Amino acid sequence: MSEPTNHRRGSPALRVVQVVLGLALAAALLWWGLPFFAQTTWAEVGDVLAGVSPWKAALFTGFVIAGLYCYTFVMTGAMPGLSHPRALVLNVCGSCVSNLLPGGGAVGLAATYYIAKSWGFTVSSVTTMAVVTGVWNVLARAALPVIAIIGLSWGAQGLPQSMQEAAWAAIITGAVVLGLFVVAVVTDAGARALGRGLDRLVRLVRRGHGDGIERGLTGLRAQIAQTVRTGWLSMTLGMVGFFGLYYVLFLLCMSTTGVELPFGQLFAAYAIGRLLTAVGVTPGGLGVTEAGTVAALVAWGADPAASVAGVVIFTVFTHLLEVPLGAIGWIAWSVMPRASRDAVAEAAETGR
């Protein structure tokens, strides 16, 4: 018993170290990495950023809010009974926490559980939503480089080796995730086998007891399958709208700073950046995403200073803006009506 206790005591300190290191790495990649990869200076970037007018900033904010609203269709499709306003609050509150901490997805998920339970949703419904939307996010990000490589090939544009590798990595990742998801949803035996394998992996990594995943997947298999059957169209269209609006925002940011490249190459750079957001060593992949996107733009011949400036603007509105939006979301949640005890009990009985 003493060993697990020591592990728990050491976890907060380890978490603090991870946060500090993750933020330091993000700052280093942004401050030093971007100018280095683009072969420019922050003074040159500042000259480009100075040309962004207030009305364009308002326009960019509008695109972000519209994109986040599109994502509510993903969440409402994965959680029956969830309204679009509440889905928006749930999204921005969770994203706010996730974007502040390296590997902050777990903390953001905890916030999602806390808020959803206050509205009367059960743990199983939130877990189902988290699993299904997580799979849809991975598949969407994996699809972007594939679409980009098809567009580049069709347009007879230069196709660098890095883009080919990214596309193949995305294809393999998407196929593996989709295959495991189908195995876990189709049959109880598949859910038990996958859960057992994941539990073994957890025990190897954490050197502790682990059978929660097998129980969870088996217990939620029917609910997850039903959610996919009824909500797949809403989730898919919501994801298309979300990534589509963010791509338009990316184009506007590049146009504002004077980056002139064909749409196919700009989409490829955008796809690389969205794929790199999954890198969890920094909050939301901050720094890693920007460095990869800038490297792709410069490799295709874009002006270095303009590329860095455009990517910085895009990051400010798609990543950093979610922090104040999240604060507004927490305020909105605090004044929203809570579920009564009877409603919570009814939700538990119906499995909502």
C-alpha positions, -999 to 999 in steps of 0.1 A, spaced: 0 0 0 29 24 6 41 23 -30 8 37 -45 7 63 -18 41 76 -27 31 76 -63 1 97 -56 22 121 -35 47 125 -63 21 131 -90 14 168 -82 51 177 -83 55 157 -115 25 175 -130 40 209 -121 73 200 -138 54 188 -169 35 221 -170 66 242 -166 86 222 -192 57 222 -216 52 260 -214 89 266 -216 92 244 -247 62 262 -263 78 296 -256 111 285 -270 96 272 -302 76 303 -307 102 329 -298 133 312 -312 120 284 -334 97 304 -357 123 330 -368 149 303 -370 130 280 -393 118 309 -414 152 327 -415 137 360 -404 135 382 -373 108 393 -350 114 429 -360 105 420 -396 75 400 -384 64 430 -363 64 453 -393 40 429 -410 17 425 -380 14 462 -376 -7 463 -408 -36 442 -393 -65 466 -389 -91 464 -361 -119 455 -385 -100 425 -397 -94 414 -361 -132 416 -356 -137 395 -388 -113 369 -377 -131 367 -343 -164 361 -361 -149 332 -381 -136 316 -349 -170 319 -332 -188 305 -363 -163 276 -364 -169 268 -327 -206 269 -333 -202 244 -361 -185 222 -337 -215 222 -314 -232 199 -341 -204 174 -333 -211 175 -296 -250 175 -299 -248 146 -323 -226 127 -298 -247 136 -267 -285 135 -273 -303 161 -252 -275 186 -253 -285 220 -267 -262 240 -290 -257 269 -265 -247 245 -238 -225 226 -262 -207 259 -270 -202 266 -233 -190 230 -227 -165 233 -257 -150 266 -248 -147 258 -211 -129 225 -218 -107 240 -246 -97 269 -223 -82 245 -197 -67 222 -224 -49 251 -241 -33 262 -209 -17 230 -198 6 204 -217 -15 173 -221 -44 194 -207 -69 172 -224 -74 152 -193 -81 183 -172 -104 196 -199 -123 163 -199 -127 166 -161 -141 200 -165 -165 186 -192 -177 159 -167 -182 185 -140 -202 209 -161 -223 182 -178 -232 166 -145 -245 199 -132 -270 199 -161 -282 164 -153 -262 143 -178 -248 110 -166 -211 99 -165 -219 73 -192 -233 99 -216 -203 122 -212 -179 93 -216 -197 82 -248 -195 118 -261 -158 120 -253 -150 87 -270 -170 94 -302 -159 130 -306 -123 119 -299 -125 94 -327 -142 119 -351 -114 144 -343 -86 120 -350 -102 108 -383 -108 144 -394 -72 155 -387 -60 123 -404 -81 131 -435 -67 166 -440 -32 156 -452 -48 130 -474 -71 156 -490 -40 179 -493 -19 154 -511 -47 146 -535 -51 183 -542 -14 189 -547 -11 159 -570 -41 169 -591 -28 205 -594 6 191 -605 23 212 -578 55 203 -560 50 175 -535 78 175 -509 89 143 -491 77 157 -458 41 160 -471 41 125 -485 53 112 -451 27 132 -432 0 119 -455 11 83 -451 13 87 -414 -22 102 -413 -36 73 -435 -21 47 -412 -32 65 -380 -67 70 -393 -70 34 -405 -58 21 -371 -81 43 -351 -111 35 -373 -103 -2 -372 -100 -3 -334 -132 18 -331 -152 -6 -353 -138 -36 -333 -149 -20 -300 -184 -11 -312 -195 -41 -334 -194 -69 -308 -190 -74 -271 -161 -98 -277 -143 -71 -297 -149 -45 -270 -136 -69 -243 -105 -79 -263 -96 -43 -271 -102 -32 -235 -82 -61 -222 -53 -51 -244 -55 -14 -234 -56 -24 -197 -24 -45 -202 -8 -15 -218 -18 7 -188 -5 -18 -163 29 -19 -182 32 19 -182 18 27 -148 28 -6 -131 -5 -7 -113 -38 -24 -115 -60 -17 -146 -92 -33 -157 -113 -1 -160 -110 2 -198 -123 -33 -205 -153 -28 -182 -160 7 -196 -158 -3 -233 -180 -34 -227 -206 -14 -207 -208 14 -231 -206 -5 -264 -243 -5 -272 -246 32 -262 -216 42 -284 -230 22 -313 -264 38 -310 -248 73 -308 -228 67 -340 -259 54 -358 -281 84 -349 -255 112 -348 -229 104 -375 -243 128 -401 -245 157 -376 -210 150 -363 -195 147 -398 -211 179 -411 -202 198 -380 -166 187 -383 -165 197 -420 -179 231 -411 -155 236 -382 -123 228 -402 -137 245 -433 -142 278 -416 -109 276 -399 -93 270 -433 -110 301 -446 -96 320 -416 -62 306 -424 -64 319 -459 -75 353 -447 -46 355 -422 -21 345 -450 -37 371 -474 -35 398 -447 2 393 -443 10 390 -480 16 352 -483 10 343 -520 8 306 -526 -17 284 -545 -47 272 -525 -35 236 -526 -2 244 -509 -19 266 -484 -43 238 -476 -14 214 -472 3 238 -447 -30 241 -429 -34 203 -428 1 199 -414 -6 224 -386 -40 207 -377 -23 173 -376 5 186 -353 -21 199 -328 -22 163 -315 14 166 -302 9 168 -265 43 180 -253 31 216 -253 -4 230 -246 -25 222 -276 7 216 -296 16 253 -293 49 260 -309 52 226 -326 22 234 -348 34 269 -358 69 257 -365 57 229 -388 33 252 -406 59 280 -412 85 254 -423 60 242 -450 51 277 -462 87 288 -465 97 256 -482 71 263 -509 85 298 -515 64 320 -492 80 352 -477 95 342 -443 84 372 -424 49 372 -439 46 334 -432 55 338 -395 32 368 -391 3 350 -408 8 319 -386 11 340 -355 -22 358 -363 -39 324 -369 -26 311 -336 -38 341 -317 -73 337 -329 -76 299 -330 -56 290 -299 -51 320 -275 -85 335 -281 -101 303 -267 -87 313 -233 -109 345 -228 -137 328 -246 -134 300 -221 -135 325 -192 -168 339 -207 -180 303 -210 -174 297 -173 -193 329 -164 -222 318 -186 -222 284 -170 -223 300 -135 -256 317 -143 -272 288 -162 -298 269 -144 -286 237 -128 -305 204 -130 -326 195 -100 -320 163 -80 -350 147 -96 -337 155 -131 -303 140 -122 -320 109 -109 -342 107 -141 -311 111 -163 -294 83 -144 -324 60 -149 -328 67 -186 -290 68 -193 -292 102 -209 
